């Protein structure tokens, strides 16, 4: 029974790979669904589905900066272990809910700080934060999805995370045309909220009932992602 479950999960992950494409910019590369596209908006890369309805459900945002005094793994962990204050469009503010505290993870031989919040960028959206430092570049990748659709994109996000590769060259800062790379004096991730498209800030008005079922679905998706990671890591060990 246990073997069949792992085998089924492996088939799901392999089938996703067959329908993924690779995005690559000056500092990072990762897999994303064929229907997604990334556009450069000032200093952030914003990736979302090209399908009108789905484009409002989930989004990936990438940003990078020169390493400055606020860029350490310890400071990233401390920041993500504190609820994030969000200014509401109608006035006032709210604090995010920490789904899981920051932790250090290794992805393709690169250390990342990993954390998941609810309502940290946009109300009712889960956002997973992955931040890293390599040489003189600090990188933040955020994966956000509305809480009603998080399970729908959990496997897409899982594959994107597991395929993350930092490809920034050591002389990237000397080639600003390959950027954009923000200055070291800024804080990593500070403008991420402003990079969220306006249509995602409007909400869809379908909050209603069913919260318990959504929570159960989210828990199931997280378990599925964990089992998928187990399969992935076992496969890598066997190859070695």
MOTAWO-V570283 format. One record per pair of residues at least 6 apart in sequence whose ideal C-beta (glycine too) atoms are under 6 Angstrom apart, sorted by the first residue. I is the first residue (numbers start at 0). GAP is how many residues later the second one is. If there is no record, write none. Layout:
I	GAP
I	GAP
This chain:
5	225
8	218
8	219
8	222
9	221
12	215
15	139
15	143
18	15
19	11
20	13
21	7
21	9
22	9
22	15
25	152
26	37
26	110
26	141
27	138
28	136
28	138
29	130
29	133
29	134
30	128
30	129
30	132
31	128
32	123
34	14
34	15
34	16
35	11
35	13
36	13
37	7
37	9
38	7
42	137
42	139
43	17
43	19
43	151
44	17
45	15
45	149
46	13
47	7
47	11
48	6
55	143
55	144
56	89
56	92
57	87
57	95
58	85
59	83
60	81
60	131
60	134
61	79
62	77
63	73
63	75
63	117
64	73
64	117
64	121
64	123
65	115
65	117
65	118
66	69
66	71
66	117
67	116
67	117
69	117
70	62
70	67
72	40
75	37
75	55
76	25
76	36
79	22
79	35
79	49
80	20
80	21
82	12
82	13
83	12
83	36
84	8
84	10
85	8
86	6
95	21
95	23
95	24
96	21
97	19
98	17
98	19
99	16
101	11
101	13
102	11
103	7
104	7
104	9
106	57
107	57
109	22
109	56
111	18
111	20
112	18
113	16
114	14
115	12
116	10
117	8
119	7
120	6
120	23
120	72
120	75
121	74
121	78
121	79
123	22
123	23
124	19
124	21
125	19
125	21
125	24
126	15
126	17
127	15
128	13
129	11
130	9
131	7
133	32
134	35
136	31
137	50
139	48
139	49
141	50
142	14
144	8
149	68
150	66
150	70
153	67
153	71
157	67
157	70
161	70
171	6
